[in-house]
Amino acid sequence: MRAAAGDERVLEGRLVLPAGTAVPVAEGTDAERGEDWARPVERSGPSSPVFVYSLLLATFLGTMGLPHILVRFYTNPDGPAARRTTVRVLGLLGLFYLFPAVYAALGRALTPELYVKGETDSVVLELPQAAWPGLGGELLAALTAAGAFAAFTSTSSGLLVSIAGTLSHDTRWGRGGPAAGEAPVERMRRFRWAAVAGMIVPALIALAARELDISVLVGWAFALAASTFCPLFLLGIWWRGLTARGAIAGMAAGGLIASGGIAATLVADPAPTTLSALLAQPAVASVPVAFLTMIGVSLRDPERPVATEETMLALHGPEGLGLEALRTRA
């Protein structure tokens, strides 16, 4: 792991390299020089334009389909409060997305030894102490760790509530199903059992997939959400012609293509080509297919939606005008 024999010097326990010397890297890590960082896009593989733009599409459109994002609207008392929450969250997210680039640049400048040792994943905790040695850096690192755990628990709890609500409300348990006149105690009991199942099954899957890169899994989650719920929400809210069959067919088509590409990547581990990039991040193909399938099946569906004018008016009109009654009557 030597950069240039005879050129390095050890000063105060640190390895000092002369200017222009190649930076040593950990075994198994591909060395990248400055010109490599200046040209991040390649013709094939995970740095190809297909992969990059597909990941961007999945990230932009998939956010609206993530269940732990949607469940946040249930905590708002009315529509105007939900809209204000949305605007604020979008502003905070826009501010947040500025930090990863700044954090990465500071980590590259202040903690280059992590790149040498192959421990770049720890830059989040190492950088505060490198930037502010002593108690201040330790407090910043502790605050960073606390924020990370808060984000983990918030996301996990939101997903758990979504899973438990779906299982307890939309699936049949025993001889019957969720009934309108069912006692609240019984509904709560069924929700708790669904929450237990929603914890155990994902935990077992996570144990089996612990060797997978978490950043890859996050991209896949966004791609799957963008290929299913995003077309449903956009067309359901803004297009009067969407039918139930069209919605189901579009979600199935988008979900199957996205899941098929992900499964093929896991099983086959293809060589870095444009096709492998499309399989690894299939949103650029699965999202258009989902939209086109929903539109095509809805146009050919003999059972056309009825009373759409009243529903759309109640959906898009300002609250406080009493338009909700139109949607109820429809």
N, C-alpha and C positions, 0 to 999 in steps of 0.2 A: 504494500500500500504506500509506496514511495513515489513522490512526484518526479523528482530528478535527483539522482544519486549525487551526494556531495554538496548539494545546494541548500539543503534545509539546515536550520540551526535551532537549538533548544534554548530559549530564554525564559527563565523563571518558571520552568515547568511547562512552557507552551511551545508548540512547534511553529516556528516562524518561517514562511516561504518567501523567497525574493519575488519582486514584481514580475509578472509574466509567466510564473511557474504554474503548471497545470495543477488544479486542486485535486488532492487525493480523494478517493471515494471508497466506501465500504465494499467488501466483496459481494458480487452479484448486482451491483448498481452500475448503470451505464453512465459514464462520465459525460457531462455536457459542458461545453465551453460557452463563452458569451454569445457567439454567433448562433449557437443552437437555441438559446433563450430568445434571441431576436427573431427567430423563425419558428414559432410554435406550431404552425399548421403544416402537416405533411400531406402527401397524396393518398395515403391509405392508413389504415389502423386507427387507433383511438385519438390521434391528432389530426385526422383527415377532416375536411370541411363537412362531409356527410355526418360524421359523428358529432362535431361541434354544433352544427345548426340543429341537428336532431335533439341534442341535449338541451339546447336553448328553447326549442319548441316545447319539449316535455316540461321544462321548468316553468315557462310562462303559462301554459295552458293547464298543466297538471295541478297547480296550486288550488284552483277553484274546485277540483274534484277530490281533494284529500278529505277524508271524513273528519279528522280531528280539527280541520279548519272550519268545516261546515257546522260542527257541533257548537262552535263558539257563538253562533247566532242565537242559540237557544237561551243564552244568558242575558239577552237584551229584552227589555219589557215590550218594545214595539218596533215598528218598521223604521221610523226616523232614528231611533237609537242604534239600530243595526247598521244603518247607512253611515252614521257618524263613526261608529266603530270601524267599519270597513276603510273609510278614508284615513283614519288615524293609523290603522295597522299598515296600510299601504305606504304611508309616509315613514313609519318606523322601519319597515322592511327595506325601503329604498336607502335609508340611512345605514342600516345594518350591512347591506351588500357592499358598501364602500370599505368596510373594515377588513374583510379577508385579503384584499389586494394590498392594503397598507400593512397589515399584519405580516403577510408573506414577504414583502420587501424589507421590513424591519428584521424579520427573522433571518433572512438571507444575509443581511449586513451585520447583525449583532451576534448571531449564533451559528456561524458557518461550521462549527465542529459537529453539529447534529447531522449535517449532510455528509461529513466525512465518516461518522460512526454509523450512518444508516438509521438514525433515530429522529428523523424529521417529524414524526407524528407527535413528539413531545414538545414541539415548538410553542404550543399554546401555553404550557405551564412554565417553560424555560425562559421565554422572552421577557416577561415582567421582571424577573430577577436579574436578567442580563441588562435590561435598560435602567433599572433602579436597584442596584445592589443594596442588601441590607433588609431592614424591617419593612421598608416601603415596598420593595419588590415582593417580599413574602406575602404581604397583605394583598397586593394586586393579584398575585397568583391564586391566593385563597378566594378572592372575589370572583376571579375567572372560573375557578372550579365550581364554586357555588352557583354561578349563573348557568354553567353547563348542566349541572344536575337538575336545576330548576327547569331548564328546557327539556331535558330527558323526561322528567316526571310529568310535565305539562303535556307533552306530545303523547306519552304513553297513556295517561289518564283520559285524554280526549279520544284516542283510538279505542280504548277499552269501553268507554261509554257508548261510542258509535256501534261497536261490535255487539255489546250486550243489548242495546236497544233494538238492533236489527234482529238478533236471534230471538229475543223475547216477544217481539211484536209481529214479525213477519213470518215466523215459522210456527207450525202446529205442534203443540205439545200434548201427547196423550190422545185422547179421543176427540177433543175439541181444539179450539184455537182461541186466540184473544177475543173475548166477547165484550160488547159495549157495556153490559151490566155487570162486569166482573168486579169483585171487591178490590179496592186499592191494595189491601194486604197481599192478596194472591198475585197481583201484578208485580208487586215489589219482590215477592219471593221468587217468581220466575225470572225477574231481571237479575237477581243476585246469583241464581244458578247459571244464567247465561254469562254473567261476568266472570264466574269461576272458570267456565269453559273457555271464555275469551282470553283468560290468562294462561291456562295450562297448555293449550294447543300451540299458540305462538311461541311460548317458552321452549317447548320441545323442538319446534322448527328452528328457533334461534340457536339452540345447542348444536343441532346438526349442521348449521350453516355458519358456525363461528369462524371458519377459516376464510370466508368471503370478505372482500373489501367493502367496508361500510359505505364508502362513497359510491360504489357501483350499485349497491342495493338501493340507496336513496334515489339515484337516477332512474332505476327501474320502477320504483314506486311512482315517481312523477310521470313516467311514460305510460304506465298502466292507467293512472287516473286521467291523464290527458286523452287517452284513447277510448274511454268509456263515459265518465260522468261529464266531462267538458262538452262534448257534442250534445249530450242530453240536455244540459242546462241551457246552453246557448239557443238551440233550436226550440226547446220547450218554452223558453221565455219570449223569444222574438219571432217565432214562425208559427202561424196558425195551422199549418197543414200537417204537423207532426202527429202521427198516430201511435198507439201503444205497440203495435206490431213493428212499426218502423224503429221505435226507440229500442225495443228489445233486440231486433236484428242488428242495428248499428252498434250497440254495446257489445253484443256477442262477437261481431266481426272484428271490431277494434281490439277487444280484449284477447281474442284468440291470436291475432297477428302479433300483438305485443308480447303475450306470454310465450308464443311459439319461438319468436326470435330470442327471447331471454333463455328459454330452455335449451335451444340449440347452442347458444354460447356456453352454457354451463356443461353440457354433455360433450360437445365436439371440440370446444376450445379451438376454433379455426385460426388459420394463419392471418396475420394483419393485412387484410385487403379491404377494398371498399364494401364488399358484401359482408365481411365479418363486422365492419363498423356499423352497417345497417342492422345486422342481427343483434349486436350488442346494445344499440340504442335505436329501437325501431319506431320512435314516435313520428319521424318524418314520413313514414309510410302508413302506419296504423291510424294516425289521426285523420288524414284525408279519407281513408277507406271507411272509417266510422261515420264521418259526415255524409259521404256519398251514399252509403248503405241506408242510413236513416232517411235521407231524402228520397232515394229511389223506391224503397219499400213503402214509404208513406204515400207517395204519389200513386202507386199501384194498389194500395189497400182499398178494397171496396167499402170498408166501414170508415167513412170520413168523420173527423171530429165535429161535434155539434156544440153550439152555444159558445163559440170561441170569442166572439166579439165581447160578450159580457165578462168572460174570464180575463181577457187581455186588458180590458178597461179597468177591472178591479185590481189587476196585477201591476199595471203601470201608472195608474192614476194616483194623485197625492192622497195620503191618508187623512182622515178626518172629514171626508166628504160623504161617508156612508156607502162607498162603493163595494165594501166587502160583502154586503148583502147580495149583490149581483152575482158574485162568484159562488156564494152558498146556494142561491136559487138555480144557477147553471149546473 
